[in-house]
Amino acid sequence: MPRWEAIRELDPATMTAERMRTECIDSEQPAVFRGVAADWPAVSGPRAWSDWDRLGRLHGHNMVSVEQGEVFYAADALAGVRVPFGLYLIYMHEAAKPEVLAQMHSQLPKMYLGQVDLFADVPEMRHDVKLPDFACEPPAGRGASHAVCNAWFGRPGQVSPIHHDPQHNLLVHVRGYKLCLLYKPTVAMPRTVPAEAGSSAQRNISDIVDPRNDDDPAAATLSAQVVAKAVVLGPGDGLYMPRKWWHFCAAVDGPTMEEAASPGRTEPAMGINFWWPHPR
Ligand SMILES: O=C(O)CCC(=O)C(=O)O
């Protein structure tokens, strides 16, 4: 089991672009912003995305992209497919529950609406979210911030294997709970695809699919050697991940570290992230 320590929490109400630059971006240190999106329409109120019935009624016919495959980011998962959003919402909330999958003898393909430009396919949902001011104002004279926004809507227990990204990242959680484990860029992660080979996505991925799985010798070795930085995000919470930090994310069933320690079984997870380039 990974050893972990909590990521520091910064109050989003008092955060400014300048402090974001000095305390997070320039120092390349992660931070949790509890409740940063508590008042987003996506999180609370009549348009909350937790009402997936409503989302399905309004946008269920829109076609969206999902990744297909056993392990997200693995080579076979990179082939995206287009499905009606309403069908994916049913899959995520009902059809992909572990007991249903077991009854179907795992015949159902595994899908993840992960790292997907959802707002290109369902533009109305864009009005339900807002990049916090402290994250989007570019530090004076250091170039514009062009934040890219992607959705991460997954079934109970969905994981993203340990990987890293070249951009700064604000991951904002909307529904359910997400365990995030972070490791410094200097940690030597085991990987089969060398950094200089493979597709751009695979170059950034380690071999460890789930660091909580002690049956995986690589995960057990990592846990013995490195203390991860950890948080469980709930609805409205945000996590700043500096570029190049290794991270593992998993949908879990509740907010406690005990609940986060085992694979999620009941709660789908919905979130979006904003990636922006390193200021010059
Ligand atoms: O939520 C996830 O499954 C992964 C999120 C992630 O990797 C990211 O925001 O860069």
The ligand as a Tripos MOL2 file, in Angstrom:
@<TRIPOS>MOLECULE
LIG
   10     9     1     0     0
SMALL
NO_CHARGES

@<TRIPOS>ATOM
      1 O1         -8.9390   12.0440  -13.5590 O.co2     1 LIG1
      2 C1         -8.2150   11.2640  -14.1640 C.2       1 LIG1
      3 O2         -8.5390   10.0940  -14.3800 O.co2     1 LIG1
      4 C2         -6.8730   11.7060  -14.6820 C.3       1 LIG1
      5 C3         -6.6820   13.1800  -14.6600 C.3       1 LIG1
      6 C4         -5.3300   13.5500  -15.2250 C.2       1 LIG1
      7 O3         -4.5040   12.7230  -15.4910 O.2       1 LIG1
      8 C5         -5.0110   14.9440  -15.4490 C.2       1 LIG1
      9 O4         -5.8110   15.8340  -15.1050 O.co2     1 LIG1
     10 O5         -3.9220   15.2020  -16.0020 O.co2     1 LIG1
@<TRIPOS>BOND
     1     1     2 2
     2     2     3 1
     3     2     4 1
     4     4     5 1
     5     5     6 1
     6     6     7 2
     7     6     8 1
     8     8     9 2
     9     8    10 1
@<TRIPOS>SUBSTRUCTURE
     1 LIG1         1 GROUP 0 **** ****
